[in-house]
Amino acid sequence: MNRIPTGRLEPTVAAGMACQGFVPDPLPPRPPLTVDAALQQRLDDAHLALGRLDSLTTLLPDAQTFLYSYVRKEAVLSSQIEGTRSSLSDLLLFEEEAAPGVPIDDVSEVSCYVVALNRGIQRLAEGLPISSRLIRELHAELMQSGRGAGKAPGEYRRVQNWVGGMTPTSAELVPPPPQFVESCIADLERFVNDVPQRHPPLVKAALAHLQFETIHPFLDGNGRVGRLLIPLLLMKERVLQQPLLYLSLYFKVHRARYYELLSEVRRTGDWEAWLGFFADAVTHSATQAVQTARALTDLVTVDRKRIVTLGRHAASAMLVFDTLARRPVRSIPHVCAETQQSATTVGTTMQRLTEIGLVRELTGLKRNRVFGYIAYLDLLNREALFDAPRAAPASPSI
């Protein structure tokens, strides 16, 4: 639905150039959203997909194991949108205190994403609402190391930024001038906490994400914080028990349409088109997460049966394998600590698991070796590998 521009322009200066920053109107949209039958069906599909996703928490034999890997997969994808080259294996190697195959700054940024998400989960459990305070805490964790350490972690920007274009005058978006940032965030805080009225959680998450991206309150890391807020908001609304919904891959694959819709909302107020896109993203991403979880569970079940064929070595091999099923990249010292087996026994067992094709040594070193559960990693990466060729050319940082 076309309305009018959803904000006003205010004079500002960026990089020494006079320009105009876009200050968004407070949510909810005015006039109110128009949800026709087609849009309602897309929203209903998204809610059903979220229900199936949330059921994983009780249906999976070990939901925390899946959550551990899936959170890290999202951290990699969300950070790749911002230009890092780290892979899931790089992150897991880094967490095992082994050298990743990319610069440390890249993998440090990805690791900080995991820390920021865990911080958000902890703060919600402590009763902190989705608020300016939480947003700044997420940003502080996200930017604590790597290339973000010098970008004012946890502080709203005091200078004008812009999105896309070589200069602010050619930018796709010049966000609000810095003196308006805190008031815009305060308006957003009121909306997500149902002041003055309550909105359905999915609608709230969709509108809040776009509004946050429009405000772009930080010098860096806005896209990652904006994407983090989606699962956290759905947890706060009790739609999800665990942060299992991640939209980074969908946004990455459909980034041209993503940017088009963000711009269209600002220009004409077509919130309904954005809401439909967001609902589709939720449906697709939740469905893929459920399929991946089931595939991983089936894989572990089948591979445990293969280990039984090792005869008298099966008991030791099962202990080692179970550590890899919980964390698919493991160093020998960490496996020793978990299984209470000697380094010699674990090393010999890893060799047997390598011979039957379950694991692979990842470092190429003779000492300080790290092993990966290859089929497990391949399944986690399958969505990204399958969808990546459909991605549009690079766009400005989300």
Secondary structure, DSSP 8 states (H G I E B T S, - for coil): ---S-SEEEEEEEETTEEEEEEEE--SS-SS-----HHHHHHHHHHHHHHHHHHHHHHHSTTHHHHHHHHHHHHHHHHHHHTT----HHHHHHHHTT---SS-HHHHHHHHHHHHHHHHHHHHHHTT--SSHHHHHHHHHHHTSSGGGTTS-TT---SS---BSSSSGGG-SB----HHHHHHHHHHHHHHHTTSS----HHHHHHHHHHHHHHH--SSS-HHHHHHHHHHHHHHHTTS-SS-----HHHHHHTHHHHHHHHHHHHHH--HHHHHHHHHHHHHHHHHHHHHHHHHHHHHHHHHHHHHHTTGGGHHHHHHHHHHHHHSSEEEHHHHHHHHT--HHHHHHHHHHHHHTTSEEESS--SSS-EEEEHHHHHHHHHHHHHHGGG--S--S--
